[in-house]
Amino acid sequence: MTLDLKFFAVVFSTIFLAEIGDKTQLATLLFATEKEAGLWIVFAASSLALACASGIAVLGGTLISQYVEPKLLSYVAGIAFIIVGAWTIWAA
């Protein structure tokens, strides 16, 4: 396995931008405001949680790709994001 820096940059920037301002980041921000909480504890715990969630996503994606064509999965995910976005706008 070789390190594909271009692919790494695409994955990093996509996930980074997707996580900015989401509820996970807001929850982490709130934990960091606790006076008793050590900032490194909040950072380490939230980083580990995100790494574990990402690990589950990678394993799930690997398993699903054995049965579903990745391009079809991409279309389904895109449609799901559009539906969730439309529902969020409609519910507001």
Secondary structure per residue as TSV (DSSP state, phi and psi in degrees):
chain	resnum	aa	ss	phi	psi
A	1	M	-	360.0	125.7
A	2	T	-	-106.6	155.3
A	3	L	-	-84.9	113.4
A	4	D	-	-92.5	98.2
A	5	L	H	-63.3	-34.1
A	6	K	H	-65.0	-47.0
A	7	F	H	-64.6	-40.8
A	8	F	H	-57.3	-46.1
A	9	A	H	-64.0	-39.0
A	10	V	H	-64.9	-47.2
A	11	V	H	-63.5	-47.8
A	12	F	H	-58.6	-51.0
A	13	S	H	-67.3	-36.8
A	14	T	H	-64.2	-48.9
A	15	I	H	-67.6	-41.1
A	16	F	H	-59.4	-48.6
A	17	L	H	-66.3	-35.8
A	18	A	H	-67.5	-31.1
A	19	E	H	-84.3	-20.3
A	20	I	T	-63.4	122.6
A	21	G	T	76.8	8.1
A	22	D	S	-83.6	175.2
A	23	K	H	-63.8	-28.8
A	24	T	H	-65.3	-44.5
A	25	Q	H	-66.0	-39.3
A	26	L	H	-64.9	-39.4
A	27	A	H	-63.9	-41.9
A	28	T	H	-62.3	-42.0
A	29	L	H	-58.2	-44.3
A	30	L	H	-64.7	-40.9
A	31	F	H	-61.9	-36.2
A	32	A	H	-69.3	-18.4
A	33	T	T	-80.1	-13.7
A	34	E	-	-66.5	125.0
A	35	K	T	-64.3	-34.1
A	36	E	T	-79.1	-19.3
A	37	A	S	-77.5	133.6
A	38	G	-	-77.6	134.1
A	39	L	H	-62.0	-35.1
A	40	W	H	-70.3	-30.8
A	41	I	H	-66.7	-45.5
A	42	V	H	-61.8	-45.3
A	43	F	H	-61.9	-48.1
A	44	A	H	-65.2	-44.5
A	45	A	H	-66.1	-44.3
A	46	S	H	-69.8	-36.1
A	47	S	H	-65.4	-43.6
A	48	L	H	-64.6	-40.8
A	49	A	H	-62.1	-44.5
A	50	L	H	-65.8	-38.9
A	51	A	H	-64.0	-41.3
A	52	C	H	-66.2	-43.9
A	53	A	H	-62.2	-40.1
A	54	S	H	-66.7	-38.2
A	55	G	H	-61.2	-42.3
A	56	I	H	-62.6	-42.3
A	57	A	H	-63.3	-41.2
A	58	V	H	-65.1	-45.4
A	59	L	H	-63.5	-43.2
A	60	G	H	-63.0	-43.6
A	61	G	H	-62.6	-39.9
A	62	T	H	-64.0	-43.6
A	63	L	H	-66.4	-46.7
A	64	I	H	-63.6	-37.7
A	65	S	H	-66.0	-16.0
A	66	Q	T	-73.7	-21.2
A	67	Y	T	-116.9	-21.3
A	68	V	S	-125.1	135.4
A	69	E	-	-61.7	128.5
A	70	P	H	-54.7	-35.8
A	71	K	H	-65.4	-41.7
A	72	L	H	-63.2	-42.4
A	73	L	H	-61.2	-38.0
A	74	S	H	-63.2	-43.3
A	75	Y	H	-63.3	-44.2
A	76	V	H	-62.6	-43.2
A	77	A	H	-64.2	-41.8
A	78	G	H	-61.9	-44.9
A	79	I	H	-63.6	-40.2
A	80	A	H	-62.4	-41.6
A	81	F	H	-62.9	-40.4
A	82	I	H	-64.0	-44.0
A	83	I	H	-62.6	-45.8
A	84	V	H	-62.6	-42.3
A	85	G	H	-62.8	-44.5
A	86	A	H	-64.0	-42.2
A	87	W	H	-63.8	-40.2
A	88	T	H	-62.7	-43.9
A	89	I	H	-65.6	-44.1
A	90	W	H	-63.7	-41.3
A	91	A	H	-70.1	-24.2
A	92	A	-	-75.5	360.0
